[in-house]
Structures are given as C-alpha cells and as structure tokens.
Amino acid sequence: MSGITIKNVIPKAALPGGEVVIEYSGHELAGTVRPEVRFGDFSGQVTVASSDQIIVRVPESSAEIGTHELIVSTNGDTSRPFPYEVGKKLASNLHPVANPAIDPEGSIYATYSGRRGQKTPVSIYKVTPKGAVTPFVTDIMNATGLAFGLTGDLFVSSRYEGNVYRVDPAGRTELYIEGMGIATGIALDHDGNLYVGDRSGSIFKISPNKEIFVFATLEPSIAAYHLAFGFDEYLYVTGPTTSSFDSIYRVSPSGTVDRFFTGLGRPQGIAFDIDGHLYVVASYRGRRGIFRFRDPKKPELMVAGLSLVGLAFDLHENLMVVDSGSLYRVRLGIMGKPLP
C-alpha cells in the first residue's frame, strides 16, 4: 500500500505549461531526491518540492490526448491516482487574439489573425463537436473579435481595417459597420445592439439600424479590448496596458465606467458562467491562467496555463480555451451564461 496520499491539487485543471501545486502527505523527501509527477503517461517538470507540497509544470505532450489523473512517485513509493483535468488540444496552427465563439450546434470558431496588415490564407477556422477543423472565412484581414448574434450570424471585427463583418452560417461575409478605429473585442446585448472596443480608448455602441454612439471611454490598451455582458446588464471590459496592475472595468447601461477589480497582469478574454461569476485570462500574484470571481475581491485560479488569450463555455459544461496558437477543451463541469 502506498504511503503517499495526494490531498489536493490547485487549481482544479491545467493546460500545457501551467504550474500546479500538489499538497500531499505520507512521505519525507530524502536528501536531494525529487519526486516524479506524472499526468497520465507524461512526466511533469517539478520546480519546487518539500515534504508536503510540490509545484510542477504540466508537460506539453499531455494535451495531445487529454489527461484525467495525476500520480506522485518518490523512492519507489507511488500514490494512488488522483483525478485531475488537463485540457485536450482540439486544434493547432491558429492565431487567436480574443475569445473563441461557439454556435448553437456546438461548433467552435477561432481566428488566424496574423500580424497587423498580414493577409492570411484563412481568417477563421471552424472546429466541429467531433473535432473536424475546416476553413470557415478567408477574406477578413486581421480577424480579431468574434461574437454570435441571436439570428445565428457571427460578427467579426478587424483590428486592421476598423470594420465589423457579419458572417452567415454558410460562411458568406458582408460588411456590417466601418470606422471603428482599432476594432478588437465585440459583444451584443439582448436588444441586438453591437458593442465594439477600439483599443485606442473608445467603446462604440451600434444600434440594430446602425446608428453609432460612443458608449464609454477607457484607458487605451496595448493589445485588445475584450468585452462580455454580465447578468446585471453591465458590460465588462479588459484591456492590457503597459502597467502590471490592470483593471477589469464595468460599464453601466448608461455608459458610466467603474473598476470591478484592479491588480491583474495582462487581463484578456472574459466570460460568465450560468451563476453570473466572471472568468478572466490573466496573471495574479505570480500565478497565470484563468481566474474566477465568485467574490469580486478574491480571484480564484481555476485553470493554470501560459500565453492564454481567450475562453468560452460550450453547451456541455466544458471551457474552450485558446492560447497564442491552439484551441483546448477543459472539462470543468460548469455551464456558461447563455447568449443575451
């Protein structure tokens, strides 16, 4: 019988490169011998180890098949498997710069955005629930933000042209609105108004009959604005700046801006779950990944990961996550907030 007992692993899920903390008991480390930590069939990189805690980096190879258990071994002693979720890679060779989007049938859409001014062969890829990856849109320069409307059309911003396009379910593209500056994050409210973040400092509101208003003004972002509506009908906005102490902003229906939380490093994609809790890609107090705000003052690390960009809940209690090159599925057992 093993003398090692894994008591807890923080956070509850991880992606390749993410750092997790294993709390365990039942074994004293002998001299300089480091324990081995395996995620399924793959060994992680142990960075810190004591007699009751291990910090380990999740191996890149584990995401090719996804993993659901973790084992600690040292000096010939091995723990029982501990249930643990490592996200599975669904697609690679992408270049997302904002959240993926998910249609009512469960297909996932992610961009190959490219460098500013770069015309890429494919602008948006579609990943079906069975994992087939196909080109969906080919003619949008620097496709950036993605959001579905209630009619089933996909809205896409271009940070190069300052345009927003509407794409029907067959992939046919039409210009929806232009003149949105450095257009990045987008979101729609339940009345069909479209909100577009111009990362130079403005949030535009476009009515269904295409009247344009400046809805709110924020500090300019060095990368992109990311937008999501909460159940309170406030628009939540992130945008990394040159500071390492950035904010999540909250904009009232009348356009009044306040700070929901301050103290994050490079906050990017945001989303809400069915209970109204906000999730954000960011770093906080030396940890990197996806944080949940059940208490507005206490972010909880839910998924460890590096170079993450965006996230979206699917219809089956999974979190779809994109980093700078790939799309992953993380089984969290949490439902997302439905469309407005």
C-alpha positions, 0 to 999 in steps of 0.5 A, a space after each residue: 500500500 502506498 504511503 503517499 496520499 495526494 490531498 489536493 491539487 490547485 487549481 482544479 485543471 491545467 493546460 500545457 505549461 501551467 504550474 500546479 501545486 500538489 499538497 500531499 502527505 505520507 512521505 519525507 523527501 530524502 536528501 536531494 531526491 525529487 519526486 516524479 509527477 506524472 499526468 497520465 503517461 507524461 512526466 511533469 517538470 517539478 520546480 519546487 518540492 518539500 515534504 508536503 507540497 510540490 509545484 510542477 509544470 504540466 508537460 506539453 505532450 499531455 494535451 495531445 490526448 487529454 489527461 484525467 489523473 495525476 500520480 506522485 512517485 518518490 523512492 519507489 513509493 507511488 500514490 494512488 491516482 488522483 483525478 485531475 483535468 488537463 485540457 485536450 488540444 482540439 486544434 493547432 496552427 491558429 492565431 487567436 487574439 480574443 475569445 473563441 465563439 461557439 454556435 448553437 450546434 456546438 461548433 467552435 470558431 477561432 481566428 488566424 489573425 496574423 500580424 497587423 496588415 498580414 493577409 492570411 490564407 484563412 481568417 477563421 477556422 471552424 472546429 466541429 463537436 467531433 473535432 473536424 477543423 475546416 476553413 470557415 472565412 478567408 477574406 477578413 484581414 486581421 480577424 480579431 473579435 468574434 461574437 454570435 448574434 441571436 439570428 445565428 450570424 457571427 460578427 467579426 471585427 478587424 483590428 486592421 481595417 476598423 470594420 465589423 463583418 457579419 458572417 452567415 452560417 454558410 460562411 458568406 461575409 458582408 460588411 456590417 459597420 466601418 470606422 471603428 478605429 482599432 476594432 478588437 473585442 465585440 459583444 451584443 446585448 439582448 436588444 441586438 445592439 453591437 458593442 465594439 472596443 477600439 483599443 485606442 480608448 473608445 467603446 462604440 455602441 451600434 444600434 440594430 439600424 446602425 446608428 453609432 454612439 460612443 458608449 464609454 471611454 477607457 484607458 487605451 490598451 496595448 493589445 485588445 479590448 475584450 468585452 462580455 455582458 454580465 447578468 446585471 446588464 453591465 458590460 465588462 471590459 479588459 484591456 492590457 496596458 503597459 502597467 502590471 496592475 490592470 483593471 477589469 472595468 464595468 460599464 453601466 447601461 448608461 455608459 458610466 465606467 467603474 473598476 470591478 477589480 484592479 491588480 491583474 497582469 495582462 487581463 484578456 478574454 472574459 466570460 460568465 458562467 450560468 451563476 453570473 461569476 466572471 472568468 478572466 485570462 490573466 496573471 495574479 500574484 505570480 500565478 497565470 491562467 484563468 481566474 474566477 470571481 465568485 467574490 469580486 475581491 478574491 480571484 480564484 485560479 481555476 485553470 493554470 496555463 501560459 500565453 492564454 488569450 481567450 475562453 468560452 463555455 460550450 453547451 456541455 459544461 466544458 471551457 474552450 480555451 485558446 492560447 497564442 496558437 491552439 484551441 483546448 477543451 477543459 472539462 470543468 463541469 460548469 455551464 456558461 451564461 447563455 447568449 443575451 
